[in-house]
Amino acid sequence: MIISEDTSIVVRVGTKVTIEINGLLQSWQIVDSGKSDVLQGKISREAPLIKQILGKKKGDKIYYKIIDKNITVIIKKVSLF
């Protein structure tokens, strides 16, 4: 259940974030280490990509390299859950 959506909310534990990666949308709830559950859309704050977007807000763009591939990540939505 989403409690609040605000453009000033930054990505952190306790938020749900929708990101666009090279044109594809993904939504994740950011949780503490040990509480991730990919099948339920929960991802740890310790995941490498999540570490890169912590502290970012809606509209921010991040360039990230995974293995030998460069990706563009755009924060589309951040809300509290």
C-alpha positions in Angstrom: 0.0 0.0 0.0 1.4 3.4 -1.0 1.0 6.0 1.7 2.3 9.1 0.1 3.8 10.3 -3.2 5.8 13.5 -3.2 8.4 14.8 -5.6 10.8 15.7 -2.7 10.9 12.1 -1.4 14.3 10.6 -2.0 15.1 6.9 -2.6 15.8 5.2 0.8 14.7 2.3 2.9 10.9 2.5 3.2 10.2 3.8 -0.2 8.9 2.3 -3.4 10.8 3.4 -6.5 9.9 3.0 -10.1 12.9 3.2 -12.4 13.3 3.2 -16.1 16.3 1.2 -17.3 17.0 1.6 -21.0 13.3 2.1 -21.7 11.9 -0.6 -19.4 10.1 0.1 -16.2 10.7 -1.7 -12.9 9.2 -1.0 -9.5 10.9 -2.0 -6.2 10.3 -1.6 -2.5 13.6 -0.7 -0.9 14.2 -2.7 2.3 16.9 -3.4 4.8 19.5 -6.1 4.3 18.1 -9.6 4.8 14.5 -8.6 4.0 14.6 -8.7 0.3 12.1 -10.9 -1.6 12.3 -10.5 -5.4 9.0 -12.3 -5.9 7.3 -9.7 -3.7 9.1 -6.8 -5.3 11.4 -6.1 -2.4 15.1 -5.4 -2.9 17.9 -4.7 -0.4 19.5 -1.4 0.0 22.7 -3.3 -0.5 22.0 -4.3 -4.1 24.6 -2.7 -6.3 22.2 -0.7 -8.5 20.1 0.4 -5.5 23.3 1.7 -3.8 23.6 4.0 -6.8 20.1 5.4 -6.6 19.9 5.9 -2.8 19.4 9.6 -2.1 18.1 10.3 -5.6 14.6 11.7 -6.4 12.1 11.7 -9.1 13.5 12.8 -12.4 17.2 12.1 -11.5 19.2 10.2 -14.2 22.0 7.9 -13.3 24.5 6.3 -15.7 25.7 2.9 -14.5 27.9 0.1 -15.8 26.9 -3.5 -15.3 29.6 -5.9 -16.4 30.6 -4.5 -19.8 27.2 -2.8 -20.5 26.4 0.9 -19.8 22.8 1.5 -18.7 20.8 4.7 -18.1 18.5 4.7 -15.1 15.8 7.3 -14.7 13.9 7.7 -11.4 10.3 7.8 -12.5 8.5 7.7 -9.2 9.3 7.6 -5.5 6.7 7.0 -2.8 6.5 5.9 0.8 5.0 2.5 1.6 
